[in-house]
């Protein structure tokens, strides 16, 4: 009898299990809006806990240009490893640029912010070396020109730097070893370009549940288990816009008003609603309205994936997806 009383007392002393908070307010509307716009997966984490999700978050989907944001994280890891600095000249590695009086001035920061001067066809990446040979159409730092060439050039720079250290020169392998594997991210696929090298501007295939792990890493300030996995200062630089386009940092989109008038910048309305969105929100974005929204101040990581209509894209049909409307359903559910 005494033992029974002690056991009951011990059970009573245990803290009550936290009540399931249920789905986020606005979850149902956000799910419906996503599905109305060809959505295939939606996953929202608050403090790392699932607060809203679609039925399937485990099927790998191509991120398209959402891949680019991994290139920024790769650069921050490379800074920590002593491979590069953000403001070094690309010509320090690309010897063929040294004799060009303009190309010799291009920095890695400019390549990562799409202000290096290269213009390239969106969705049609050339190989690394052909991208390095691409002519300039603007002075370095003067104009934001979104396209695959800068990311492919960064891929070649990383390849050469890794080889010079006697390491595997494959940038994909470096990203997997330094970032994805430590985070426990399972890669579905990663397409290669015409030269057989992994595409840096697109091609990564991840399930929503895996992309969310990257979002959580970013939300936690580039740390894993409380320790920086990449260089902290370089990580912070990823989320600062350029003078040419304040709404684009080093491979990450930002809610900022901007003078940039290119089609890609105008394809998201977070710039026109910058004053109503969390200032610390950062976004990885890809064709077909693939989105990764990270909002540290609200402890939120939001993954949204959709089916890309290639025919509509080729025909120049504009998507009617609204980042601002979608986010408003979650951030201001009472006002929607």
C-alpha positions as CSV (number, residue, x, y, z in Angstrom):
1,X,0.0,0.0,0.0
2,X,2.8,2.4,0.9
3,X,4.6,1.7,-2.4
4,X,1.3,2.3,-4.3
5,X,1.0,5.7,-2.6
6,X,4.6,6.6,-3.4
7,X,4.0,5.7,-7.1
8,X,0.9,7.8,-7.3
9,X,2.7,10.7,-5.7
10,X,5.5,10.4,-8.2
11,X,3.1,10.4,-11.1
12,X,1.3,13.4,-9.7
13,X,4.6,15.3,-9.4
14,X,5.4,14.9,-13.1
15,X,4.8,18.1,-15.1
16,X,1.6,18.0,-17.2
17,X,2.3,17.3,-20.9
18,X,2.0,20.5,-23.0
19,X,-1.3,20.7,-24.7
20,X,-1.2,20.4,-28.5
21,X,-1.6,24.0,-29.7
22,X,-3.3,22.7,-32.9
23,X,-2.8,24.3,-36.3
24,X,-1.8,27.9,-36.6
25,X,-4.7,30.4,-37.1
26,X,-4.9,30.8,-40.9
27,X,-3.6,27.4,-41.6
28,X,-6.7,26.2,-43.4
29,X,-6.9,29.3,-45.6
30,X,-3.2,29.1,-46.4
31,X,-3.5,25.4,-47.4
32,X,-6.5,26.2,-49.6
33,X,-4.7,29.2,-51.3
34,X,-1.6,27.1,-51.9
35,X,-3.6,24.3,-53.4
36,X,-5.6,26.7,-55.6
37,X,-2.3,27.7,-57.1
38,X,-0.9,24.3,-58.0
39,X,0.5,23.7,-54.5
40,X,1.8,20.2,-53.8
41,X,3.3,20.7,-50.3
42,X,3.0,23.1,-47.4
43,X,4.8,22.8,-44.1
44,X,5.0,25.4,-41.4
45,X,7.1,25.0,-38.2
46,X,6.9,27.3,-35.2
47,X,9.8,26.8,-32.8
48,X,10.6,23.7,-34.8
49,X,7.2,22.1,-34.2
50,X,4.8,21.4,-37.0
51,X,1.8,23.9,-36.8
52,X,0.4,23.4,-40.3
53,X,1.0,20.9,-43.1
54,X,-0.4,19.4,-46.2
55,X,-1.0,15.7,-46.6
56,X,2.3,15.0,-48.4
57,X,5.5,16.7,-47.3
58,X,7.8,13.8,-48.0
59,X,7.9,13.6,-51.8
60,X,11.0,15.3,-53.2
61,X,10.2,18.3,-55.5
62,X,12.6,20.4,-57.6
63,X,13.4,23.7,-55.9
64,X,14.4,25.4,-59.1
65,X,16.0,28.7,-58.2
66,X,15.5,27.9,-54.5
67,X,18.8,26.1,-55.1
68,X,20.6,29.4,-55.4
69,X,20.2,30.1,-51.7
70,X,22.3,27.1,-50.9
71,X,25.1,28.7,-52.8
72,X,25.1,31.6,-50.3
73,X,25.3,29.2,-47.5
74,X,28.1,27.4,-49.3
75,X,30.0,30.7,-49.5
76,X,29.6,31.3,-45.7
77,X,30.9,27.8,-45.0
78,X,33.9,28.4,-47.4
79,X,34.7,31.6,-45.4
80,X,34.8,29.6,-42.2
81,X,37.1,27.1,-43.9
82,X,39.5,29.8,-45.1
83,X,38.8,29.1,-48.8
84,X,37.6,32.6,-49.6
85,X,36.4,36.0,-48.5
86,X,33.2,37.7,-49.8
87,X,35.1,40.8,-51.0
88,X,38.0,39.1,-52.7
89,X,38.3,39.5,-56.4
90,X,37.1,36.6,-58.5
91,X,40.1,37.1,-60.7
92,X,42.3,36.0,-57.8
93,X,41.0,32.5,-58.7
94,X,39.9,33.0,-62.4
95,X,43.3,33.8,-63.9
96,X,41.6,34.4,-67.3
97,X,39.9,37.5,-65.9
98,X,43.1,39.2,-64.8
99,X,43.8,40.7,-68.2
100,X,40.3,42.1,-68.5
101,X,40.3,45.6,-67.0
102,X,36.6,45.3,-66.0
103,X,36.2,41.7,-65.1
104,X,39.3,41.9,-62.9
105,X,37.3,44.1,-60.5
106,X,34.4,41.8,-60.0
107,X,34.1,40.5,-56.4
108,X,32.5,37.3,-55.1
109,X,30.0,39.5,-53.2
110,X,28.9,41.0,-56.6
111,X,28.5,37.5,-58.1
112,X,26.4,36.3,-55.2
113,X,24.2,39.5,-55.3
114,X,23.8,39.2,-59.1
115,X,25.5,42.6,-59.6
116,X,28.7,41.3,-61.3
117,X,27.6,42.6,-64.7
118,X,26.7,39.3,-66.4
119,X,23.4,38.9,-68.2
120,X,22.2,35.4,-68.8
121,X,19.1,33.6,-69.9
122,X,16.9,32.6,-66.9
123,X,16.4,28.8,-66.9
124,X,19.1,28.1,-69.4
125,X,22.4,27.8,-67.6
126,X,25.6,27.2,-69.5
127,X,28.4,25.1,-68.1
128,X,30.9,26.6,-65.6
129,X,33.6,27.6,-68.1
130,X,31.1,29.0,-70.7
131,X,29.6,31.1,-67.9
132,X,33.1,32.4,-67.0
133,X,33.5,33.5,-70.6
134,X,30.2,35.3,-70.7
135,X,30.5,39.0,-71.7
136,X,29.5,41.8,-69.4
137,X,26.5,43.9,-70.1
138,X,26.9,46.3,-67.1
139,X,29.6,47.7,-65.0
140,X,30.3,45.5,-61.9
141,X,28.1,46.6,-59.0
142,X,25.9,49.0,-61.1
143,X,23.0,46.8,-62.0
144,X,21.0,43.8,-60.7
145,X,20.8,41.1,-63.4
146,X,19.1,37.9,-62.3
147,X,20.3,34.8,-64.1
148,X,22.2,31.5,-63.8
149,X,25.7,32.7,-65.0
150,X,26.9,34.2,-61.6
151,X,26.0,31.1,-59.7
152,X,27.8,28.9,-62.3
153,X,30.8,31.1,-62.0
154,X,30.8,30.8,-58.3
155,X,30.7,27.0,-58.8
156,X,33.8,27.2,-61.0
157,X,35.6,29.3,-58.4
158,X,34.8,26.9,-55.6
159,X,35.9,24.0,-57.8
160,X,39.3,25.6,-58.4
161,X,39.7,26.5,-54.8
162,X,38.9,23.0,-53.5
163,X,41.2,21.4,-56.1
164,X,44.0,23.8,-55.1
165,X,43.7,22.5,-51.5
166,X,43.9,18.9,-52.7
167,X,40.2,18.3,-52.0
168,X,37.3,17.0,-54.0
169,X,36.4,19.8,-56.4
170,X,32.7,19.1,-56.7
171,X,30.7,22.0,-55.2
172,X,27.7,19.7,-54.6
173,X,29.8,17.3,-52.5
174,X,31.2,20.3,-50.5
175,X,27.6,21.6,-49.8
176,X,26.5,18.1,-48.8
177,X,29.5,17.5,-46.6
178,X,29.6,20.9,-44.9
179,X,25.9,21.7,-44.6
180,X,23.3,19.2,-45.7
181,X,24.7,16.1,-44.0
182,X,25.3,17.8,-40.6
183,X,21.7,19.0,-40.8
184,X,20.4,15.6,-41.6
185,X,19.0,16.7,-45.0
186,X,18.3,13.9,-47.5
187,X,18.8,15.0,-51.1
188,X,16.3,13.6,-53.6
189,X,18.5,14.6,-56.6
190,X,20.6,17.4,-57.9
191,X,20.7,17.9,-61.7
192,X,23.9,18.6,-63.6
193,X,24.5,21.1,-66.3
194,X,25.7,20.7,-69.9
195,X,29.2,20.2,-68.7
196,X,28.3,17.5,-66.2
197,X,28.9,19.6,-63.2
198,X,26.2,20.2,-60.6
199,X,24.0,23.1,-61.3
200,X,24.4,25.9,-58.8
201,X,21.4,28.1,-59.9
202,X,18.8,25.3,-60.0
203,X,18.4,21.5,-60.0
204,X,18.3,20.6,-56.3
205,X,15.4,18.3,-55.4
206,X,14.2,18.1,-51.8
207,X,11.1,17.1,-50.0
208,X,9.3,19.9,-48.0
209,X,10.4,18.1,-44.8
210,X,14.0,18.3,-45.9
211,X,13.9,21.9,-47.1
212,X,12.4,22.8,-43.7
213,X,15.6,21.6,-42.0
214,X,17.6,24.2,-44.0
215,X,15.0,26.9,-43.0
216,X,15.4,25.9,-39.3
217,X,19.2,26.2,-39.7
218,X,18.8,29.7,-41.1
219,X,16.2,30.6,-38.4
220,X,18.7,29.6,-35.7
221,X,21.3,31.9,-37.1
222,X,23.5,29.5,-39.0
223,X,24.1,27.4,-35.9
224,X,23.8,23.6,-35.3
225,X,23.4,22.6,-31.7
226,X,24.3,26.1,-30.7
227,X,27.5,26.2,-32.6
228,X,28.2,28.1,-35.9
229,X,28.3,25.7,-38.8
230,X,29.4,28.5,-41.1
231,X,31.2,31.8,-40.6
232,X,28.9,34.0,-38.5
233,X,29.8,37.3,-40.1
234,X,29.5,36.0,-43.6
235,X,26.2,34.4,-42.7
236,X,24.9,37.8,-41.6
237,X,26.0,39.3,-44.9
238,X,23.8,37.0,-46.9
239,X,20.8,38.9,-45.7
240,X,21.9,42.4,-46.7
241,X,20.7,43.9,-50.0
242,X,22.9,45.7,-52.5
243,X,22.5,49.3,-53.6
244,X,21.4,48.0,-57.0
245,X,18.7,45.8,-55.5
246,X,18.0,46.2,-51.7
247,X,15.5,43.3,-52.0
248,X,18.1,40.7,-52.9
249,X,21.0,39.9,-50.6
250,X,23.6,37.2,-51.3
251,X,21.3,34.6,-52.9
252,X,18.4,35.4,-50.6
253,X,15.3,37.6,-51.2
254,X,14.4,40.3,-48.7
255,X,11.2,42.4,-48.0
256,X,12.6,45.7,-49.0
257,X,11.5,48.4,-51.4
258,X,13.7,48.5,-54.4
259,X,14.5,50.5,-57.6
260,X,15.1,47.3,-59.5
261,X,12.5,46.8,-62.2
262,X,13.6,43.5,-63.7
263,X,10.9,40.8,-64.3
264,X,12.1,38.5,-61.5
265,X,12.1,41.1,-58.8
266,X,8.7,42.2,-59.9
267,X,7.4,38.7,-59.7
268,X,7.2,38.9,-55.9
269,X,5.0,41.4,-54.1
270,X,7.1,41.3,-50.9
271,X,8.9,44.4,-52.2
272,X,5.7,46.4,-52.6
273,X,4.4,45.3,-49.1
274,X,7.8,45.6,-47.4
275,X,6.4,47.9,-44.7
276,X,3.8,45.3,-43.6
277,X,6.1,42.3,-43.5
278,X,8.6,41.3,-40.8
279,X,11.8,43.1,-41.5
280,X,13.9,40.0,-40.6
281,X,12.1,37.7,-43.0
282,X,14.3,36.1,-45.7
283,X,13.1,34.1,-48.6
284,X,14.5,31.4,-51.0
285,X,12.4,31.4,-54.2
286,X,12.2,29.3,-57.3
287,X,10.2,29.1,-60.5
288,X,6.6,27.8,-60.1
289,X,6.3,29.8,-56.8
290,X,8.5,27.5,-54.8
291,X,9.1,29.3,-51.5
292,X,11.1,29.0,-48.3
293,X,10.1,31.8,-45.9
294,X,12.1,32.2,-42.7
295,X,10.9,34.6,-40.0
296,X,13.2,34.4,-36.9
297,X,11.3,37.1,-34.9
298,X,8.1,35.0,-35.2
299,X,10.0,31.7,-34.8
300,X,8.5,30.5,-38.1
301,X,9.9,28.4,-41.0
302,X,7.5,28.0,-43.9
303,X,8.0,25.7,-46.9
304,X,5.7,25.9,-49.9
305,X,6.2,23.8,-53.0
306,X,4.1,23.7,-56.2
307,X,3.9,22.0,-59.6
308,X,5.7,24.1,-62.3
309,X,3.8,24.6,-65.5
310,X,6.7,24.6,-68.0
311,X,4.4,25.4,-70.9
312,X,2.9,28.4,-69.2
313,X,6.3,29.6,-68.2
314,X,7.7,29.2,-71.8
315,X,4.6,31.2,-73.0
316,X,5.4,34.0,-70.6
317,X,2.2,33.6,-68.6
318,X,2.5,35.5,-65.3
319,X,1.7,33.7,-62.1
320,X,-1.0,35.2,-60.0
321,X,0.5,33.8,-56.8
322,X,0.8,36.5,-54.1
323,X,3.5,36.1,-51.4
324,X,1.9,38.9,-49.5
325,X,-1.6,37.5,-49.6
326,X,-0.4,34.0,-48.6
327,X,1.7,35.4,-45.7
328,X,-1.1,37.6,-44.5
329,X,-3.3,34.6,-44.0
330,X,-0.8,33.3,-41.5
331,X,0.5,36.5,-40.0
332,X,-2.8,38.4,-39.8
333,X,-5.4,35.8,-40.0
334,X,-8.1,38.0,-38.4
335,X,-7.8,40.6,-41.1
336,X,-8.0,38.3,-44.1
